[in-house]
Amino acid sequence: MAIVAIFEMPGMTQAQYERSAEMVAGRPGPVKTASDWPVTGLISHTAAPTDNGWLVVDVWESEEAFRKFGETIIPILRELGVPEGVQPRIYPVFSMVTP
């Protein structure tokens, strides 16, 4: 079952977000298409600045795929000094519209 994972990361900067995306992609530059991001099970990824940090909203094919990605992204975020203790909110997808 597909899930939505919402991360609100107070204290995370745009520079940290951009660097984390580069580290996941394994190359410099922004992630603009799914082929730029070699992540199994990711359906969509959206990121935006907030008043006090960064917001990420992902849709994953399954919670298992999301948890597997956590094995990659958590060490990256720690290496970049992103404040710890952020727990995502996870919801089952009820409806999803794609172009």
N, C-alpha and C positions, 0 to 999 in steps of 0.2 A: 504494500500500500504506500502511495506517495505521501510525503510529509512536507510541511513548511517549517523551516528553522529560522528563527528570528534572533539576531544578536544585537544587543545594544551595548556598545563598548565605550563607556566614559573614559576620557583621557587618551584614546587612540587618535593619532594624527593622520592626515591624508598621506604624508610621506610614509608612515608605517604601513598603511593599507596598500599603497602602491608597491612598496618593497615586498610585502607578503605575497602579493599577486605575482610578482616577478619570480619569487622563489618557488611558488607552486608551479608556475609555468615552465620554470627552468631556463628562462631567457629574459633579457631586459625588455622593457616597453610595456605598454598597457595591454590588458586582456580585453579584446573587443568581440571575439567570436568563440563559440564552443571549441573550435579546433585549436585555439590559443591556450586552452586550459585542459590539460590531460587528466581529467578527473572522472572516474567511473561513477555513473549513477546520478550526476548532477543534471537537472532539467533546466533550471534557470538560476541566475545569480544577479542580485541588485545590491548596490552599495551607495550610501549617501552620507554626507556630513550632517552632524546634528549640532545643537548649540554647545554640547560639551564633549563631543567625541565622534563616533562613527556608528552607522547602522548598516547591517547586512541582513538581507532577506534571501534565503535560498529555498528552492524546491528540489527535493531529492526523490529518486525512484522508490527509496525505502529508507527506513531508519537505519538499517544495517549499512547501507552505502554511506549515509551521513556519518555514522560512527567510525567507519573505516577511514573516511577523509580526516576525521579528528586526529588520527594517528599521524597524519602529515602536517596539518595546520597548527595544532597546539604547540609542538616544538618550535615551529617557525615564529609564532606569536611571542613565545617566551624569549627566543633569541633576539627579537626586535624590541623587547622591553615593553610590550603591550601590557597594561595592568591586568593582573590575574583575577580570578574569581568570577568571571562572567559566565553565567550559565544560559544557554540558549533556551528560548521557549519553543516547544515543538508541538505542532498540531497536525492531525491527519488532514489530508487534502479532501475537500468535499467537491469542489468544482475548480477547473482550471481552463482558461481560454488562451490559446496560442494562435498566432497568425498563420 
